[in-house]
Amino acid sequence: MVFVEWRPMALEALAQLDPVVKDRIVAKVAWLADNFESITPEPLHRKLRGLYKLRVGDHRVAYALTGRNTITIVIVGHRRDVYH
């Protein structure tokens, strides 16, 4: 299990989403924290280099590995906005 930190900008973006989508994202981030040792993080490229993605339907969570047991949620949003 890893610890999860949220950047303020990611929390603001999360708060603006539909409650159903928000709950799905929070659940998926909790799943990521519980299962991190058994997955292979998917790296992002170009301007998001150094971050990894978590897919939640049409939404994306971009996170950074900020310590041995810590991930930091940096970006939350619809995929068209995250990658644009």
CYANA upper distance limits for C-alpha pairs under 8 A (distance plus 0.5 A):
  1 MET  CA     33 ALA  CA      5.92
  1 MET  CA     34 ASP  CA      5.20
  1 MET  CA     35 ASN  CA      7.06
  1 MET  CA     36 PHE  CA      7.00
  1 MET  CA     37 GLU  CA      7.80
  1 MET  CA     69 ASN  CA      7.89
  2 VAL  CA     33 ALA  CA      5.51
  2 VAL  CA     34 ASP  CA      7.31
  2 VAL  CA     36 PHE  CA      7.43
  2 VAL  CA     69 ASN  CA      5.13
  2 VAL  CA     70 THR  CA      5.84
  2 VAL  CA     71 ILE  CA      7.52
  3 PHE  CA     33 ALA  CA      7.04
  3 PHE  CA     69 ASN  CA      6.50
  3 PHE  CA     70 THR  CA      5.16
  3 PHE  CA     71 ILE  CA      6.84
  4 VAL  CA     33 ALA  CA      7.35
  4 VAL  CA     70 THR  CA      6.32
  4 VAL  CA     71 ILE  CA      5.64
  4 VAL  CA     72 THR  CA      6.31
  4 VAL  CA     73 ILE  CA      7.70
  5 GLU  CA     70 THR  CA      7.77
  5 GLU  CA     71 ILE  CA      6.77
  5 GLU  CA     72 THR  CA      5.10
  5 GLU  CA     73 ILE  CA      6.63
  6 TRP  CA     10 ALA  CA      6.88
  6 TRP  CA     11 LEU  CA      6.94
  6 TRP  CA     72 THR  CA      6.07
  6 TRP  CA     73 ILE  CA      5.25
  6 TRP  CA     74 VAL  CA      7.15
  7 ARG  CA     11 LEU  CA      6.96
  7 ARG  CA     72 THR  CA      7.41
  7 ARG  CA     73 ILE  CA      6.54
  7 ARG  CA     74 VAL  CA      6.00
  7 ARG  CA     75 ILE  CA      8.47
  8 PRO  CA     12 GLU  CA      6.71
  9 MET  CA     13 ALA  CA      6.77
  9 MET  CA     74 VAL  CA      7.79
  9 MET  CA     75 ILE  CA      7.69
 10 ALA  CA     14 LEU  CA      6.59
 10 ALA  CA     73 ILE  CA      7.10
 10 ALA  CA     74 VAL  CA      6.10
 10 ALA  CA     75 ILE  CA      5.45
 10 ALA  CA     76 VAL  CA      5.85
 11 LEU  CA     15 ALA  CA      6.64
 11 LEU  CA     76 VAL  CA      8.40
 12 GLU  CA     16 GLN  CA      7.07
 13 ALA  CA     17 LEU  CA      7.34
 13 ALA  CA     75 ILE  CA      8.33
 13 ALA  CA     76 VAL  CA      6.51
 13 ALA  CA     77 GLY  CA      7.17
 14 LEU  CA     22 LYS  CA      6.63
 14 LEU  CA     76 VAL  CA      6.76
 14 LEU  CA     77 GLY  CA      7.97
 15 ALA  CA     22 LYS  CA      7.85
 17 LEU  CA     21 VAL  CA      6.94
 17 LEU  CA     22 LYS  CA      6.35
 18 ASP  CA     22 LYS  CA      6.58
 19 PRO  CA     23 ASP  CA      6.59
 20 VAL  CA     24 ARG  CA      6.85
 21 VAL  CA     25 ILE  CA      6.72
 22 LYS  CA     26 VAL  CA      6.70
 23 ASP  CA     27 ALA  CA      6.57
 24 ARG  CA     28 LYS  CA      6.59
 24 ARG  CA     56 VAL  CA      7.66
 25 ILE  CA     29 VAL  CA      6.64
 25 ILE  CA     56 VAL  CA      6.77
 25 ILE  CA     61 VAL  CA      8.37
 26 VAL  CA     30 ALA  CA      6.72
 27 ALA  CA     31 TRP  CA      6.67
 28 LYS  CA     32 LEU  CA      6.63
 28 LYS  CA     56 VAL  CA      7.58
 29 VAL  CA     33 ALA  CA      6.78
 30 ALA  CA     34 ASP  CA      6.78
 31 TRP  CA     35 ASN  CA      6.51
 32 LEU  CA     36 PHE  CA      5.82
 35 ASN  CA     39 ILE  CA      7.28
 36 PHE  CA     40 THR  CA      8.47
 41 PRO  CA     52 TYR  CA      6.65
 41 PRO  CA     53 LYS  CA      7.76
 42 GLU  CA     52 TYR  CA      5.77
 42 GLU  CA     53 LYS  CA      6.11
 42 GLU  CA     54 LEU  CA      8.06
 43 PRO  CA     49 ARG  CA      7.81
 43 PRO  CA     50 GLY  CA      7.54
 43 PRO  CA     51 LEU  CA      6.50
 43 PRO  CA     52 TYR  CA      4.78
 43 PRO  CA     53 LYS  CA      6.88
 44 LEU  CA     48 LEU  CA      6.13
 44 LEU  CA     49 ARG  CA      5.86
 44 LEU  CA     50 GLY  CA      7.33
 44 LEU  CA     51 LEU  CA      6.12
 44 LEU  CA     52 TYR  CA      5.81
 44 LEU  CA     53 LYS  CA      6.95
 45 HIS  CA     49 ARG  CA      4.97
 45 HIS  CA     50 GLY  CA      8.12
 50 GLY  CA     64 ALA  CA      7.35
 51 LEU  CA     62 ALA  CA      6.51
 51 LEU  CA     63 TYR  CA      5.88
 51 LEU  CA     64 ALA  CA      5.38
 51 LEU  CA     65 LEU  CA      8.14
 52 TYR  CA     62 ALA  CA      5.93
 52 TYR  CA     63 TYR  CA      5.76
 52 TYR  CA     64 ALA  CA      6.73
 53 LYS  CA     60 ARG  CA      7.04
 53 LYS  CA     61 VAL  CA      6.17
 53 LYS  CA     62 ALA  CA      5.14
 53 LYS  CA     63 TYR  CA      6.90
 54 LEU  CA     60 ARG  CA      6.24
 54 LEU  CA     61 VAL  CA      5.51
 54 LEU  CA     62 ALA  CA      6.89
 54 LEU  CA     63 TYR  CA      8.33
 55 ARG  CA     59 HIS  CA      6.77
 55 ARG  CA     60 ARG  CA      5.42
 55 ARG  CA     61 VAL  CA      7.06
 56 VAL  CA     60 ARG  CA      6.35
 56 VAL  CA     61 VAL  CA      8.07
 58 ASP  CA     78 HIS  CA      6.43
 58 ASP  CA     79 ARG  CA      6.44
 59 HIS  CA     76 VAL  CA      7.86
 59 HIS  CA     77 GLY  CA      5.96
 59 HIS  CA     78 HIS  CA      4.64
 59 HIS  CA     79 ARG  CA      5.64
 60 ARG  CA     75 ILE  CA      8.32
 60 ARG  CA     76 VAL  CA      6.39
 60 ARG  CA     77 GLY  CA      6.14
 60 ARG  CA     78 HIS  CA      6.54
 60 ARG  CA     79 ARG  CA      6.03
 60 ARG  CA     82 VAL  CA      7.52
 61 VAL  CA     73 ILE  CA      7.45
 61 VAL  CA     74 VAL  CA      8.04
 61 VAL  CA     75 ILE  CA      6.17
 61 VAL  CA     76 VAL  CA      5.17
 61 VAL  CA     77 GLY  CA      7.32
 62 ALA  CA     73 ILE  CA      6.67
 62 ALA  CA     74 VAL  CA      6.17
 62 ALA  CA     75 ILE  CA      5.45
 62 ALA  CA     76 VAL  CA      7.02
 63 TYR  CA     71 ILE  CA      6.96
 63 TYR  CA     72 THR  CA      5.88
 63 TYR  CA     73 ILE  CA      4.87
 63 TYR  CA     74 VAL  CA      5.71
 63 TYR  CA     75 ILE  CA      7.40
 64 ALA  CA     71 ILE  CA      6.10
 64 ALA  CA     72 THR  CA      5.68
 64 ALA  CA     73 ILE  CA      7.09
 64 ALA  CA     74 VAL  CA      7.44
 65 LEU  CA     70 THR  CA      6.82
 65 LEU  CA     71 ILE  CA      5.16
 65 LEU  CA     72 THR  CA      6.97
 66 THR  CA     70 THR  CA      6.05
 66 THR  CA     71 ILE  CA      5.93
 66 THR  CA     72 THR  CA      6.80
 67 GLY  CA     71 ILE  CA      7.41
 75 ILE  CA     82 VAL  CA      7.84
 76 VAL  CA     82 VAL  CA      7.92
 77 GLY  CA     81 ASP  CA      6.87
 77 GLY  CA     82 VAL  CA      6.36
 78 HIS  CA     82 VAL  CA      6.71
 79 ARG  CA     83 TYR  CA      6.53
 80 ARG  CA     84 HIS  CA      6.45
